[in-house]
Amino acid sequence: QADLDGGWYEFQPDYFGTAVFEGRSIPCISAKGQQVFHSGYELRDKDIHDLSILDAISKS
């Protein structure tokens, strides 16, 4: 993935996965990937909410 300063990011394969919805396999970002992508900036209320849901899911 290109960055805004002309560099490049290499994402780890476990940042991505699939989920099954109504019998179809859908590509998605893993919980780990979502946590990483919610870092490096000041979190908004929505981001804090999203991370709290990810945390709850990971404990179940």
C-alpha positions as CSV (number, residue, x, y, z in Angstrom):
1,Q,0.0,0.0,0.0
2,A,1.4,3.4,-1.0
3,D,1.6,6.1,1.7
4,L,1.0,9.9,1.2
5,D,4.7,10.7,1.4
6,G,5.7,8.4,-1.4
7,G,6.7,5.4,0.8
8,W,5.2,2.0,1.0
9,Y,3.5,-0.2,3.7
10,E,3.6,-3.9,3.8
11,F,0.6,-5.3,5.7
12,Q,0.9,-8.6,7.5
13,P,-1.2,-11.3,6.1
14,D,-3.1,-11.8,9.4
15,Y,-4.5,-8.3,9.1
16,F,-6.9,-9.8,6.6
17,G,-9.3,-12.6,6.7
18,T,-12.8,-13.7,5.6
19,A,-16.2,-13.9,7.2
20,V,-19.2,-15.9,6.1
21,F,-22.4,-14.0,5.7
22,E,-25.6,-15.6,4.3
23,G,-23.4,-18.5,3.0
24,R,-21.0,-16.3,1.2
25,S,-17.3,-15.8,2.0
26,I,-16.5,-12.1,2.3
27,P,-13.0,-10.6,2.5
28,C,-12.5,-8.4,5.6
29,I,-10.0,-6.9,7.9
30,S,-9.2,-9.0,10.9
31,A,-9.6,-7.8,14.5
32,K,-5.9,-7.5,14.8
33,G,-5.7,-5.4,11.6
34,Q,-8.5,-3.1,12.8
35,Q,-6.7,-2.5,16.1
36,V,-3.5,-1.7,14.2
37,F,-5.3,0.6,11.7
38,H,-6.8,2.5,14.7
39,S,-3.4,3.5,15.9
40,G,-1.1,6.4,15.1
41,Y,-3.7,9.2,15.4
42,E,-5.9,10.8,17.9
43,L,-8.9,8.6,18.4
44,R,-12.4,9.9,17.9
45,D,-15.4,8.8,20.0
46,K,-16.4,6.5,17.1
47,D,-12.9,4.9,17.1
48,I,-13.0,4.3,20.8
49,H,-16.4,2.7,20.5
50,D,-15.2,0.5,17.6
51,L,-12.1,-0.6,19.7
52,S,-14.3,-1.4,22.7
53,I,-16.4,-3.7,20.6
54,L,-13.3,-5.4,19.2
55,D,-12.0,-5.8,22.8
56,A,-15.3,-7.4,23.9
57,I,-15.4,-9.8,20.9
58,S,-11.8,-10.9,21.5
59,K,-12.7,-11.8,25.1
60,S,-15.6,-14.0,24.2
